[in-house]
């Protein structure tokens, strides 16, 4: 059997830290069940990130729709900053206390993956970025990881089931195993060309047996104009100066009339590598760097009890609004009042935290992954990214 929870386990509140279960027992025994508001924020972000992408709301709402609560949240795919509330739950504490662990888990990892994908896509610019990291994580999680990688900005995913979920065909080239079975990169790409339909681009993996430069020339001569790209997955033990390898291969191909052949790279690519490789790379396959992205360390904290502001030390009490100016982009956190607020430029602020769920009723329509991805790409256009850390 797989060592994973069933969906029913999550809905039944079994995926909870035991102290919530014990707290519920005590509260019931003593008849204590206040109406509370609890907010979700990240006081800091991993690796010095200045911003992050909120993701995981769809799954969190699926869990929370079974509860008699009200929920306000950012729309999935919205960029946020430290200390900004991303979600708020209102309800009787006994009704949702055992779900804190699961709700946090749903949004913490999803947001981390989406943010890491957004960072890679921003660094890569117009070059496609494909999620290749499913094999590094538990297979049960693969579709969740790749959905959020796509939402964050990846142009495609590799796993068949993930493609079904996001509504896009999965992407891939060829594995080393295929080349090893044929005993030759040229024979493998010829077979690929002969067997697979024309809709699949001919991309040759060129680091299995020979020096990359000579293998590039071999497959180029074998397929000519039909060869769309070559993929460099050079092992780290043989990589040396990867940029120089790409530069040399580009020179050799161009000088022989193969300027149409694109360069895809994969294998341990880090954020800091992308700006260096961009001049010679047409596309990236990013695996572990995205699939094992650091989680966003949200916390859920009570900030109001029976209508009165109350929070533990280190937290701001009271229900809040998160505002943004649609013109100048100024952001502001204010108490959850009905007042209209103007930004420094004189434009009225708009609310980013909106009602999304009330007693099992969805207040927003589910959005397809492609729409969420477009929101992220739009959101990150004007944000900075620092890879020097």
N, C-alpha and C positions, 0 to 999 in steps of 0.2 A: 504494500500500500504506500501511497505518497504521504509524507509527513506534513500535511497541510490541513487547514480548516475547510470545512464545507461552508457554503454560503449560509446555511441554516444556523451554523454555530455562531456566525457573526450577528445575524439577526436576533438570535436568542440571547445575546449578551454574554456568550461564553468566552469571547476574545476580549477579556478585560483584566486589568491588574486586580489582584485579589482584594486589595484594600478598598476598592470601590464596592465590591460585593459585600464586604463586611460592613462598610459604611451604610449601605442600603439596609442591611439587617437592623442596624442600630437605629437609623432614622425611622424605620417602620415601627419598631418596638416602642419608640418614644413619641410617635405621632408628630414628628417634625418633617414638614414638607413645604418649604417656602417656595414662592414664585421667584425665580432668579433669572438674571441675564448673565451669560457667560460669553466672553469674547476670545477669539483666537488671534494671536499676534506672534511675530518673530522679533525678539528684541535685537537679534544680530543675525547675520547671514554667513554661511561658510566661506572659507578661503578668501576673505576680504571682499566678497561680492558687494557691490553697491545697491543692487536691485535684484528682484527675483520675479518669477512668473507664478501666479496662483493657478494651481491645477488640482484635479481630483474631486471637484465639486459634484460632478455627475454621479460618481459612486457614493459620495457622502450623502447626497440627497436621496439616493435609492435606499440607503440605510435609514435615514431620518424620516422618510415619508411614513414609516410605520409608527411614529411617535407623535403624541399630542403636543407639539411644540411649534413655535414660530422661528423662522430663520431668515436673517439678512446676510448677504454675502456679496463679495466681488463677483463679477461675471468671470467664468473660467477663461484663462488666457490673459488676464489683466496683470500688468506690471505693478508691483508695489515696493515699498521701502521699509526698512526696520521701524518698528513701533507702530506701524499703521495696522489697524484692525482689518482682518480679511474676512471674518465671519462672526456672527453673533447668534446665539441660541437663547430663546426666551421660553420658559416653561417651568413646571414644578420639578424641582431637582430630582426627586425620586424617579420621575419618568424617563430621565436620560442619563443619570449619573454613571451607570455601568457601560455606557457606550463611548465614553471619552477616549479610551485607549484605541478603539477601532476607528473612530472619526479622525483622530490625529494621524493614525497610520495611513489612512486613505489619502489625506492631503499632504502629509510631510514628504513621502517618497515621490508621489506624482509631481509635486512642485519642484523637487530637486532635479528630477529627470528633465522636466520641461525647461527649467532654467538653464541647465547645462547645454541642452540642445540649442536653445536660443542664443547662447553665447557662441557656440561653434558656428551657427549659421550667420551670425552677425560678422564674425571674423572672416568667414569664407566669402561673404558678399554674394555675388550672383552664381557662384559655383555650387553645384548640388552637393548636399550632405546627406548620406544614407546611413540609417541606423543599422549597425552590424553587431550589436552587443548582446543579443538574446542568449547566445550560448554561454555567456558568463554568469547568468542568473538562473534561479530555479525556473523550470519550464512553465510552471503554473503562472508565474509572474510575467512571462514574455509578452503577452498581448498588452498588459497594462503598461509595461515599460515602453514598448514601441508606440503605443497610442500617444503617450505623453511626450515621447521624443518627436513624434510627428507634429503634435500640437505646438511644441516649442519651436519648430521651424525646420526639422529634418524634411527633406524632399521625398523621402521614401523609407520603407521598412523592408526587412529581409524575410521575415517569417510569414508563412502562408496564412495562418489564423489572424495575425496582426493586420494583414492586408484586408481581410474580410471585415474586420472591425472598423477600420478607418475608411473603407470604401475605395481603396486604391490597390492596383496590382502590386504584389511584392517585387522587389528588385534584387538582382544578384548577377554574378558573373560566372565563374567556375571555381571549384575547389581544387586544391593541390592533389586530392585523391584521384580526380579524373585524369589529371596529367600523369600521375604515377602509374595508373592502370594502363595507359597507352604507352608509357615509356618515353614520351616525347611531347613537348609543348606544341610543336607544329602539328603533329598527328591529332592531338586533342582538339585544337582549335579548328582543324579541318573537319573532324567528326561533328563538332558543335555546329559548324556552318552547314553541314550536309543534313543533319537530323532535325535541328530546331527550326521553327517557323521564322520567317523573315522579320516578324514584329519584334523578336528579341535581338537587341543590338549585339554585335560580335565584339566581345571584350576578352582579350587574352591575358591570363595571369602569367607573368614572365619571370618569376624568381625561383622556380622549382629546381632547375638543373644547372643552368648556365649563367654567365655574366649578363646582367640586365641589358646592356647595350647590344650584345650580339643576339640575345633572344628577341629583343624588339625588332631588329632587322630581319630575323628569321620569320617571325609571324607576319610582318609587314609584306615581305616578299611572297609569302604563302597565300595571303588573302587580298592583298592590294587594297582597292577602294572599298571592299566589303568590310574591312577591319575598322571598327568604330573607335576603339580605344585599347590601351594596354593598362593593366593594373599592377602596381608595384606594392608587394606585400613583404618586402625584403626583411629577413630576420634581423633583429637588433645586433646579433653577433657578427653580421656581415654588412651592416648598414654604413658604418663610417659616417662620412658627410653626405647625408641623404640628398640635400639640395644639389650638391655637385654631381651626384649620380643622375638625378633628373635632368640637370643642365646638359650633361654630356649626351644622354640619350636623345634629348630634344634636338641637339645639334646634329647628331648622326642621322636621325630620321628626316629632319628638314632638308639637310644637304642632299638627300637622295629622293626628294620629291614627295615625302610622306607627311606633309604638314597637316593633313586632315586628321591624323591619328591623335586622339586625346589621351591625356595622362590622368589616371585615377590612382590614388594612394590610399593605403590602409595599413593597419598593424601598429598599434600603440601610439597613435597620433595624439599629441597633447595640444592644449590651447596655444601654448607658446610656439609650437611648430608651424601653425597655420600662416601667420604673416610672413614667415621665412619662405615657406613653400609656395605660397600663392602665385608668384610670377611664372611657375612652371606647371602648376596643377590645375586641372579642369574639373575635378570632383573628388570628394572625400568619402571614405567609408570609415565611420567612427564607431568603435565597439565599446570596450570597457570604460572609456572616459565618460560616456553617456550612461550606459546601463548601470554602472556603479557610482553614479553621481551622488555627492553628499546630500543628505536629506535637509530640507528646510526645518529648522528646529522650532516649530510652532509650540505654543503652550495654550491650554484652555484654562481660563481663570474667571471665577465669578467676580463680577464688577458691580452688581446691583442685587439687593435682596428686598423683596416686597416693596419695590418702588423707591428704595433708598440707596444712594451710592454707598458701596462698601467693597473693599478689595484688600488683599494682603499687601504687605510691604513690597515695594518695588513695582507695583502696578498702579495705573491710573484708574480711580474708581469712576463709576458712572457709564451709562450707555453713550456711544459716540457716533458721530457721522464722519465719514472720510470724504472730503471735497476736493474737486479739481476744477481749474479754470479751463474751459474748452479753447480759449484763445491763447493765453500765455503759458498754460501748463502749471501754474502755481498750485500747490497742494496744501491742504490744511485739515487738521483734526479739531473738531468742535464737539461740544455736548450735543446729545441727540434732542435738539429742539426743532421748532418749526420755523425758525427765523431764516430770512434770506441773507446770504452773505456775499459780499463783493470781493473780488480779488484786487490786487494792486493796480491792475490795468483797467479796473472799473467794470469788468464783465461779471455777471452772476456766476457763482460756483455751481457745479453740478455734483450730485451725489454718486459716489462710486459703490457704496454699500447700499444694496437694494433688497427689498423683500423677495425671497425666492421660494419659500415654502411655508404653508400654514396648515397645521392639523391634517397632514396627508395630501393637501392640494398643492400642486405645482403652480407657482405664480409666474414663472418664466417658461418659455418653450425650450425643449432640448435643442441644442445646437450641434450640427454635424462637425466632425473633427476638422474639416477643411475651413469652416468658418472660424473656429477657435484658432487655428493656425494663422489665418489672415489677421486676426486680432493681435496675436503676439507679434507678428512681423511688423504690423503698423505701430504697435506700442514701443518696440525697441529701436525704431528708426532714429530717435533723437536722444537715446541714452548712451552713456559712455561705457567703455569696457577696458579694463586694465589687465594685461596678462603678464605684467612684470613682477607680480607678487610671487 
